[in-house]
């Protein structure tokens, strides 16, 4: 059986942030000292909750201010205010099952209006990230 759908190419102008379980690697990416490429063996953070994506107190903002606090609740405490915005990240890659927890309308605003939030599907082999809406 062949796949008749055409392949699409996405050209990135920004960087890709891999939400690794290794906090030193994550911090290095945020600081701009480390640039990672896709590695299917790299352990990524799974089961990111909405509280990690946009902590409850951040939800008082409903405009572009919300993007300044993207992922500040992420486990490990590595991501700080404006880390994602100032890092020039266009794509954020994480592990499986994101986000989980309370459904917040504001979560889609957190990364910023021009960003993608790819995630690996449960059915994926882990070889290539599959994208879907947040």
C-alpha positions as CSV (number, residue, x, y, z in Angstrom):
1,X,0.0,0.0,0.0
2,X,1.5,3.4,-1.0
3,X,0.8,6.7,0.5
4,X,-0.6,8.9,-2.3
5,X,-0.6,12.1,-0.2
6,X,2.1,14.6,-1.2
7,X,4.9,15.4,1.2
8,X,4.9,18.9,2.5
9,X,7.9,20.9,3.5
10,X,7.9,23.3,6.4
11,X,10.7,25.9,6.3
12,X,11.6,27.2,9.7
13,X,13.0,30.6,10.4
14,X,13.4,30.1,14.1
15,X,14.9,27.4,16.3
16,X,13.5,24.1,17.5
17,X,13.3,23.6,21.3
18,X,13.4,20.0,22.4
19,X,11.9,19.6,25.9
20,X,14.4,17.1,27.0
21,X,14.3,15.2,30.3
22,X,18.0,16.3,30.7
23,X,17.6,19.7,32.4
24,X,21.2,20.7,31.5
25,X,20.4,20.2,27.8
26,X,17.1,22.1,28.2
27,X,18.9,25.0,29.9
28,X,21.6,25.0,27.3
29,X,19.0,25.4,24.5
30,X,17.3,28.2,26.4
31,X,20.6,30.0,26.9
32,X,21.5,29.6,23.3
33,X,24.6,27.6,24.0
34,X,23.3,24.3,22.7
35,X,21.5,23.5,19.4
36,X,20.1,20.0,19.3
37,X,18.9,18.1,16.2
38,X,16.3,15.4,16.0
39,X,17.3,12.3,17.8
40,X,14.7,9.6,18.2
41,X,16.7,8.1,21.2
42,X,16.6,11.4,23.2
43,X,14.2,11.3,26.1
44,X,11.7,14.1,25.9
45,X,9.4,15.2,28.7
46,X,6.0,13.3,28.6
47,X,2.7,14.2,30.0
48,X,3.1,17.9,30.2
49,X,0.1,19.3,32.1
50,X,-1.7,22.5,31.4
51,X,-0.3,23.8,34.7
52,X,3.2,23.4,33.3
53,X,2.3,25.0,30.0
54,X,0.4,27.9,31.6
55,X,0.2,28.0,35.4
56,X,-3.1,29.1,36.8
57,X,-1.9,32.5,37.9
58,X,-0.7,33.3,34.3
59,X,-4.3,32.8,33.1
60,X,-5.2,36.3,34.4
61,X,-3.5,37.5,31.2
62,X,-5.5,37.2,28.0
63,X,-3.3,39.0,25.5
64,X,0.2,38.7,24.2
65,X,1.5,38.9,27.8
66,X,0.6,35.3,28.2
67,X,3.3,34.3,25.8
68,X,5.9,35.8,28.1
69,X,5.2,33.1,30.6
70,X,5.1,30.1,28.3
71,X,6.2,26.9,30.1
72,X,7.3,28.7,33.3
73,X,5.6,25.9,35.2
74,X,7.5,23.2,33.5
75,X,9.0,20.7,35.9
76,X,12.6,21.4,36.8
77,X,12.2,25.1,37.0
78,X,14.5,25.8,34.1
79,X,12.1,27.9,32.0
80,X,11.8,31.5,33.1
81,X,9.7,34.4,32.0
82,X,10.5,35.4,28.4
83,X,12.8,32.3,27.9
84,X,10.8,30.9,25.1
85,X,10.1,34.3,23.5
86,X,13.7,35.6,23.7
87,X,15.1,32.2,22.6
88,X,13.7,32.6,19.1
89,X,12.0,29.2,19.2
90,X,9.5,28.5,16.5
91,X,8.8,24.9,17.2
92,X,8.6,23.1,20.6
93,X,9.0,19.3,20.6
94,X,8.0,17.3,23.6
95,X,7.2,13.7,24.4
96,X,3.8,12.1,24.4
97,X,0.3,13.1,25.7
98,X,0.4,16.8,25.8
99,X,-1.1,18.8,27.3
100,X,-3.1,17.0,30.0
101,X,-5.0,18.4,33.0
102,X,-7.6,21.1,33.1
103,X,-8.6,22.4,29.7
104,X,-7.9,26.1,29.5
105,X,-8.8,28.3,26.6
106,X,-5.6,30.3,27.3
107,X,-3.2,27.5,26.7
108,X,-3.3,28.0,22.9
109,X,-2.1,31.6,23.4
110,X,0.9,30.6,25.6
111,X,3.5,29.7,22.9
112,X,2.6,32.8,20.8
113,X,0.5,33.3,17.7
114,X,3.1,32.2,15.2
115,X,4.3,29.0,16.9
116,X,3.6,25.4,16.4
117,X,3.3,22.9,19.2
118,X,4.2,19.5,17.7
119,X,3.9,16.4,19.6
120,X,4.4,12.7,19.1
121,X,1.2,10.7,18.6
122,X,0.6,7.7,20.8
123,X,0.6,5.6,17.6
124,X,3.9,7.0,16.4
125,X,7.0,4.9,16.5
126,X,9.0,7.9,17.9
127,X,11.1,8.1,14.7
128,X,9.6,11.4,13.4
129,X,7.4,13.8,15.3
130,X,3.8,14.1,14.1
131,X,2.2,17.4,14.5
132,X,-1.3,18.2,15.7
133,X,-3.2,21.0,17.2
134,X,-2.8,21.8,20.9
